[in-house]
C-alpha cells in the first residue's frame, strides 16, 4: 500500500510540479499536493492543513525558495524544506541551507528526491518527538516545583506551631523560676531558647526560598535609582549604627518585578553591612554598566571578604561562611540568585580576605536610563536624634 504524502510545492510551472509528483509516486508515495506561487497563497496553504514536506523551486517569478523560507519561518512550523534549482553553485547551496533549507537538489539530480524526502521527514519526526519529550519534562518539572513549594509551606506551618509552644513555655519557665534557677540552668535555658528561635528562622528561610523568584504578574519597567533609594531608607537604622557610607552611581530602568528586585539589593546591602570590617566603617558602592543587551550591576564593599574558593558555595541554601556571632540563616544569597535567574540574569562574586567583596549581577536591558547624578548616603551624626531628612539622598 502506498504511503500518503502531502506536498506543498512552490512552483510557477504546472508541468514542473507534475514532474515532482510523478517522481515521488514512482517511489511508492500516494502524493497529495498543492502548488503556490506567492506568499499569500503559501500562508493560506499552511493555515489550512499540515504538510509533510515543502519542495520549492529556487527561482519563481517574484517568489522562490528564499521568500518561501521566510514565510515558513514566520509561521513557526517545522516542515522539511527541500530546494530544487537548475543553477549549480556551491555558494548558492550554502546560502540556501543557511537560510533554513534542509536539502538542495539540482534539477538534473532529482533521482535522489524521494530519498531526500524520506530522510527529512524522518528527521522532522525525531525533532517533534524530542520537543514533546522536552515539553513533558518541563510539565513534570513544573509539577515537581509546585509540589515542593506546597511541601515547604506545609512543613514550615506545621513545625512553626510546636516551636512557638516550646519558646513560650521556655519563656514562662524562665520568668516563673528566675530566682530558683542557678546560673548553669539559666544558661541552658538560654541555649534552648536560642535554638528554638534559630529553628524558626530556618523554617521561615525555607519557605522564602521555595517562593523566591515566583511571580504570576507581568514584568514592568523598574527605575533602579528609585528602588535603591527605598532600599537604603529601609536600612537607615543599620546604616546609622555602623556609620556606613553608600554611594550609588547612575542607574538604568530595567524590566522586572519590583518586590523581588528590591529583595535582591536588600540582601546584598544587608550582607555588606553585616560583614563589615571591624577597623573601618562600611564603604559600599553600587554601580551599573551597559554590556550588550543587559545591565551589569556591581555592589562593592570594604568588608571582611572571603576566599574565592567559597565564591560558589555562598549562593547555596543555608550556607554561611561565618556561623559565629552574626545573625542569619544562610538563605539570603540563595534567594538572591533565584530571583536574578528568574529575571533572566546571573550573579557571581569576587573577593579576597580582608579586602572586601564585589557582587556582580546582570538584568536584561531596557532602553531608558534614570538619572545621571551620583547619590551618597551618609549616616546621621551620633550626637543628635535621627530625622526623616537623614534617610534622604544628598546629591553631589
C-alpha positions as CSV (number, residue, x, y, z in Angstrom):
1,X,0.0,0.0,0.0
2,X,1.3,3.5,-0.9
3,X,2.3,5.8,1.9
4,X,0.3,9.1,1.8
5,X,2.5,12.2,1.3
6,X,1.2,15.7,1.5
7,X,3.5,18.0,-0.5
8,X,3.3,21.8,-0.8
9,X,5.1,22.9,-4.0
10,X,6.4,26.4,-4.5
11,X,6.4,26.4,-8.3
12,X,5.1,28.6,-11.1
13,X,5.1,25.9,-13.7
14,X,2.4,23.3,-13.5
15,X,4.4,20.8,-15.6
16,X,7.3,21.1,-13.1
17,X,5.0,20.4,-10.2
18,X,3.6,17.4,-12.0
19,X,7.1,16.0,-12.6
20,X,7.9,16.1,-8.9
21,X,4.6,14.4,-8.1
22,X,5.4,11.6,-10.6
23,X,8.9,11.1,-9.2
24,X,7.5,10.7,-5.7
25,X,4.7,8.5,-6.9
26,X,7.1,6.2,-8.6
27,X,9.0,5.9,-5.3
28,X,5.9,4.4,-3.6
29,X,4.2,7.6,-2.2
30,X,0.5,8.4,-2.6
31,X,1.1,12.1,-3.4
32,X,-1.5,14.8,-2.4
33,X,0.0,18.1,-3.5
34,X,-0.9,21.8,-3.8
35,X,1.0,24.4,-5.8
36,X,1.6,28.1,-4.6
37,X,3.1,31.0,-6.4
38,X,3.1,33.8,-3.9
39,X,3.4,34.5,-0.1
40,X,-0.4,34.9,0.4
41,X,-1.1,31.5,-1.2
42,X,1.6,29.8,0.9
43,X,0.3,31.4,4.1
44,X,-3.2,30.2,3.3
45,X,-2.0,26.7,2.5
46,X,0.0,26.5,5.7
47,X,-3.1,27.6,7.7
48,X,-5.4,25.1,6.0
49,X,-3.6,21.8,6.7
50,X,-0.5,20.0,7.8
51,X,2.2,19.3,5.2
52,X,4.7,16.5,5.2
53,X,7.3,18.4,3.1
54,X,7.7,21.6,1.1
55,X,9.5,21.5,-2.2
56,X,10.4,24.9,-3.7
57,X,11.9,26.0,-7.0
58,X,14.8,28.4,-6.2
59,X,13.6,31.0,-8.6
60,X,9.9,31.5,-9.1
61,X,9.0,34.9,-10.6
62,X,9.0,37.2,-7.5
63,X,8.5,34.3,-5.1
64,X,11.1,31.5,-4.8
65,X,12.7,29.4,-2.2
66,X,14.3,32.3,-0.2
67,X,10.9,34.1,0.1
68,X,9.1,30.8,0.9
69,X,11.6,30.1,3.7
70,X,10.8,33.5,5.2
71,X,7.1,32.6,5.2
72,X,7.7,29.2,6.7
73,X,9.9,30.7,9.4
74,X,7.3,33.4,10.3
75,X,4.6,30.6,10.6
76,X,6.7,28.9,13.3
77,X,6.1,25.5,11.7
78,X,8.7,22.7,11.5
79,X,8.2,21.3,8.0
80,X,11.1,19.8,5.9
81,X,12.0,22.2,3.2
82,X,13.8,21.0,0.0
83,X,15.0,23.3,-2.7
84,X,15.2,22.4,-6.3
85,X,17.4,24.5,-8.6
86,X,18.6,24.5,-12.2
87,X,21.7,26.6,-11.2
88,X,24.8,24.8,-9.9
89,X,27.0,26.6,-7.5
90,X,28.3,25.8,-4.0
91,X,27.8,29.3,-2.7
92,X,24.1,29.3,-3.7
93,X,23.6,25.9,-2.0
94,X,25.4,27.1,1.2
95,X,23.4,30.3,1.4
96,X,20.1,28.4,0.9
97,X,21.0,26.0,3.7
98,X,22.0,28.9,5.9
99,X,18.6,30.4,5.5
100,X,17.0,27.2,6.8
101,X,16.5,24.8,3.9
102,X,17.0,21.1,4.8
103,X,18.4,20.0,1.4
104,X,19.3,21.4,-2.0
105,X,18.9,19.4,-5.2
106,X,19.8,20.3,-8.8
107,X,17.2,19.6,-11.5
108,X,19.5,17.1,-13.1
109,X,19.8,15.2,-9.8
110,X,16.1,14.6,-9.0
111,X,16.7,10.9,-8.8
112,X,17.5,11.3,-5.2
113,X,14.4,13.4,-4.5
114,X,12.5,10.5,-2.9
115,X,15.4,9.6,-0.6
116,X,15.8,13.2,0.5
117,X,12.1,13.5,1.2
118,X,12.1,10.3,3.3
119,X,15.2,11.3,5.2
120,X,14.0,14.8,6.1
121,X,10.5,13.6,7.1
122,X,12.2,11.1,9.4
123,X,14.4,13.9,10.9
124,X,11.4,16.2,11.4
125,X,9.6,13.3,13.2
126,X,12.5,12.9,15.5
127,X,12.6,16.6,16.2
128,X,8.9,16.7,17.1
129,X,9.3,13.7,19.4
130,X,12.3,15.4,21.1
131,X,10.3,18.6,21.6
132,X,7.4,16.6,23.0
133,X,9.7,14.9,25.4
134,X,11.1,18.3,26.4
135,X,7.6,19.7,27.0
136,X,6.7,16.6,29.1
137,X,9.9,17.1,31.2
138,X,9.0,20.8,31.6
139,X,5.5,19.9,32.7
140,X,6.9,17.4,35.2
141,X,9.4,19.9,36.5
142,X,6.6,22.4,37.0
143,X,4.5,19.9,38.9
144,X,7.5,19.0,40.9
145,X,8.2,22.6,41.8
146,X,4.6,23.1,42.7
147,X,4.7,20.0,45.0
148,X,8.0,21.2,46.5
149,X,6.5,24.7,47.3
150,X,3.4,23.1,48.8
151,X,5.5,20.8,50.9
152,X,7.7,23.6,52.1
153,X,4.6,25.6,53.1
154,X,3.2,22.6,54.9
155,X,6.5,21.8,56.7
156,X,7.0,25.5,57.7
157,X,3.5,25.9,59.0
158,X,3.3,22.5,60.8
159,X,6.7,22.9,62.5
160,X,6.4,26.5,63.4
161,X,3.5,25.8,65.8
162,X,5.3,23.4,68.1
163,X,8.3,25.6,68.1
164,X,6.2,28.5,69.2
165,X,4.9,26.4,72.0
166,X,8.4,25.4,73.1
167,X,9.5,29.1,73.0
168,X,6.5,30.2,75.0
169,X,7.0,27.6,77.7
170,X,10.7,28.3,78.0
171,X,10.0,32.0,78.5
172,X,7.3,31.1,81.0
173,X,9.6,28.8,83.0
174,X,12.4,31.5,82.9
175,X,10.0,34.1,84.3
176,X,8.5,32.0,87.0
177,X,11.7,30.3,88.1
178,X,14.2,33.1,87.7
179,X,15.1,33.2,91.4
180,X,15.1,29.4,91.7
181,X,17.4,28.5,88.8
182,X,21.1,28.6,89.3
183,X,23.5,30.1,86.7
184,X,24.1,26.9,84.8
185,X,20.3,26.2,84.4
186,X,19.7,29.7,83.2
187,X,22.5,29.3,80.6
188,X,21.0,26.0,79.5
189,X,17.5,27.6,79.1
190,X,19.0,30.4,77.1
191,X,20.7,27.9,74.8
192,X,17.4,26.1,74.3
193,X,15.5,29.3,73.6
194,X,18.1,30.5,71.1
195,X,18.0,27.1,69.3
196,X,14.2,27.3,69.0
197,X,14.5,30.8,67.5
198,X,17.2,29.6,65.2
199,X,15.0,26.7,64.0
200,X,12.1,29.1,63.5
201,X,14.3,31.4,61.3
202,X,15.5,28.4,59.3
203,X,11.9,27.3,58.6
204,X,11.0,30.8,57.5
205,X,14.0,30.8,55.3
206,X,13.0,27.5,53.7
207,X,9.6,29.0,52.9
208,X,11.1,32.2,51.5
209,X,13.5,30.1,49.3
210,X,10.7,28.0,47.9
211,X,8.8,31.1,46.9
212,X,11.8,33.1,45.6
213,X,11.5,34.2,42.0
214,X,7.9,33.0,41.5
215,X,5.6,35.6,40.1
216,X,2.4,35.4,38.0
217,X,2.5,39.1,37.3
218,X,3.9,40.6,34.2
219,X,7.1,42.5,34.4
220,X,7.1,46.3,34.5
221,X,9.8,48.9,34.0
222,X,11.7,49.3,37.2
223,X,13.5,52.6,38.0
224,X,16.6,51.2,39.8
225,X,17.5,54.6,41.1
226,X,14.2,55.0,43.0
227,X,14.3,51.3,44.0
228,X,17.7,51.7,45.6
229,X,16.7,54.8,47.4
230,X,13.8,52.8,49.0
231,X,16.2,50.0,49.9
232,X,18.6,52.4,51.6
233,X,15.8,54.1,53.5
234,X,14.7,50.7,54.8
235,X,18.2,50.1,56.1
236,X,18.6,53.5,57.7
237,X,19.0,52.2,61.2
238,X,21.8,49.8,60.3
239,X,23.5,52.5,58.2
240,X,23.4,54.9,61.1
241,X,24.6,52.4,63.7
242,X,27.5,51.2,61.6
243,X,28.5,54.7,60.2
244,X,28.2,53.3,56.7
245,X,28.6,55.5,53.6
246,X,26.8,54.2,50.5
247,X,27.3,55.7,47.0
248,X,25.0,54.9,44.1
249,X,26.1,55.7,40.5
250,X,23.7,56.4,37.6
251,X,21.1,53.7,37.4
252,X,19.0,52.3,34.5
253,X,15.4,51.3,34.0
254,X,15.1,47.5,33.6
255,X,12.2,45.1,33.1
256,X,11.4,43.2,36.2
257,X,9.3,42.6,39.3
258,X,9.8,45.4,41.8
259,X,9.4,43.5,45.1
260,X,11.8,40.7,44.2
261,X,14.4,43.1,42.8
262,X,14.2,45.1,46.0
263,X,14.8,41.9,47.9
264,X,18.0,41.3,45.8
265,X,19.5,44.7,46.8
266,X,18.3,44.4,50.4
267,X,20.1,41.1,50.7
268,X,23.3,42.4,49.1
269,X,23.4,45.7,51.1
270,X,22.4,43.9,54.3
271,X,25.3,41.5,53.9
272,X,27.7,44.3,53.2
273,X,26.6,46.0,56.5
274,X,26.6,42.7,58.4
275,X,30.1,41.5,57.3
276,X,31.8,44.8,57.9
277,X,35.5,45.4,58.6
278,X,35.9,45.9,62.3
279,X,38.6,48.6,61.8
280,X,36.7,50.9,59.4
281,X,33.1,52.0,58.8
282,X,31.4,50.2,55.8
283,X,32.0,51.8,52.4
284,X,29.5,50.4,49.8
285,X,29.4,51.4,46.2
286,X,26.7,50.4,43.8
287,X,27.2,50.9,40.0
288,X,25.6,49.8,36.8
289,X,27.2,49.4,33.3
290,X,25.6,48.5,30.0
291,X,27.1,45.4,28.4
292,X,25.5,44.3,25.2
293,X,21.8,43.6,25.8
294,X,22.0,43.6,29.5
295,X,22.9,45.8,32.5
296,X,25.6,44.6,34.9
297,X,25.2,45.9,38.5
298,X,28.0,45.8,41.0
299,X,27.8,46.1,44.7
300,X,31.2,46.6,46.2
301,X,32.2,46.8,49.9
302,X,35.2,47.1,52.1
303,X,34.2,44.3,54.5
304,X,35.9,41.2,55.7
305,X,35.8,39.4,52.3
306,X,36.2,35.7,51.8
307,X,38.4,33.2,50.0
308,X,37.5,32.7,46.3
309,X,37.3,29.0,46.9
310,X,33.9,29.8,48.5
311,X,32.6,32.1,45.7
312,X,30.1,29.5,44.5
313,X,29.3,27.9,47.9
314,X,27.9,31.1,49.3
315,X,25.0,31.0,46.9
316,X,23.8,27.6,48.3
317,X,20.8,27.4,50.6
318,X,21.7,27.5,54.3
319,X,25.4,28.2,53.6
320,X,27.2,30.5,55.9
321,X,31.0,31.1,55.9
322,X,30.8,32.7,59.4
323,X,28.5,30.7,61.6
324,X,29.6,32.7,64.7
325,X,28.1,35.8,66.2
326,X,26.5,37.3,63.1
327,X,22.8,36.7,62.8
328,X,21.3,34.9,59.7
329,X,20.0,31.7,58.2
330,X,22.3,31.4,55.2
331,X,19.4,31.7,52.8
332,X,19.7,35.3,51.6
333,X,22.2,34.8,48.7
334,X,20.4,31.6,47.6
335,X,17.1,33.6,47.3
336,X,19.0,36.4,45.6
337,X,20.4,34.0,42.9
338,X,16.9,32.5,42.3
339,X,15.4,36.0,41.8
340,X,18.2,37.2,39.5
341,X,17.9,34.0,37.4
342,X,14.1,34.3,37.3
343,X,14.8,37.8,35.6
344,X,17.0,36.1,33.0
345,X,20.2,37.2,34.6
346,X,23.1,35.7,36.6
347,X,25.1,36.6,39.7
348,X,28.6,36.0,40.9
349,X,31.1,37.2,43.4
350,X,34.7,38.3,43.7
351,X,36.6,38.7,46.9
352,X,39.7,38.1,49.0
353,X,40.0,38.0,52.8
354,X,40.3,41.5,54.4
355,X,39.8,43.3,51.0
356,X,36.1,43.4,50.7
357,X,33.8,41.8,48.2
358,X,32.2,42.6,44.8
359,X,28.9,41.1,43.9
360,X,28.0,41.3,40.2
361,X,24.6,40.6,38.8
362,X,23.0,41.1,35.3
363,X,19.5,42.0,34.3
364,X,18.3,42.2,30.6
365,X,18.3,45.8,29.5
366,X,15.6,48.3,28.8
367,X,16.3,51.5,26.7
368,X,15.7,54.2,29.3
369,X,18.2,55.4,31.9
370,X,17.0,57.1,35.0
371,X,19.3,59.9,36.1
372,X,23.0,60.6,35.8
373,X,23.6,62.1,39.2
374,X,25.5,60.2,41.8
375,X,23.9,59.6,45.2
376,X,25.7,59.4,48.5
377,X,24.0,58.3,51.8
378,X,25.7,59.5,54.9
379,X,24.9,58.3,58.5
380,X,23.2,60.8,60.8
381,X,25.6,62.3,63.5
382,X,25.5,60.1,66.6
383,X,25.0,63.1,68.9
384,X,21.5,64.0,67.7
385,X,18.3,62.0,67.0
386,X,17.8,60.8,63.5
387,X,15.4,62.8,61.4
388,X,13.5,61.9,58.2
389,X,15.9,64.0,56.2
390,X,18.8,61.7,57.3
391,X,17.2,59.0,55.1
392,X,17.1,61.1,52.0
393,X,19.9,61.1,49.4
394,X,22.2,64.1,49.2
395,X,23.1,64.8,45.5
396,X,26.7,65.7,44.8
